[in-house]
Amino acid sequence: MKFLIVGNKNALTYKEVFKSIKDGKLWLGINSPKEFELPDGKITKKISGLCRWFTNLDYTKRHEDLELTQKFEGYL
């Protein structure tokens, strides 16, 4: 079953969510919702920084390599 959930960013620390991310069954969206429309048509207040997209829907950007620009050594 495919899904997309808007949830609190603290859900990342829940053991079930963390395990699903670790196992590749769940991942985060590429941005963070700032506001959204409720079923009754109202728009939420600004929720900047509090929400994340949790999904198992595939999208191209998650397969792109990260371009690393700096290397850090000797800090541990």
Residue pairs with C-beta under 8 A, 6 or more apart in sequence:
2 56
2 57
3 54
3 55
3 56
3 57
4 29
4 53
4 54
4 55
4 57
5 53
5 54
5 55
6 33
6 36
6 51
6 52
6 53
6 54
7 51
7 52
7 54
8 50
8 51
8 52
9 32
9 49
9 50
9 51
9 52
11 17
11 52
11 54
12 18
12 21
12 52
17 26
17 54
20 26
21 27
21 28
25 56
26 54
26 55
26 56
27 54
27 55
27 56
27 62
28 52
28 53
28 54
28 55
29 52
29 53
29 54
29 55
30 59
30 61
30 62
31 53
32 48
32 49
32 51
32 52
32 53
33 47
33 51
33 53
34 46
34 47
34 48
35 43
35 44
35 45
35 46
35 47
36 43
36 44
37 43
37 44
38 44
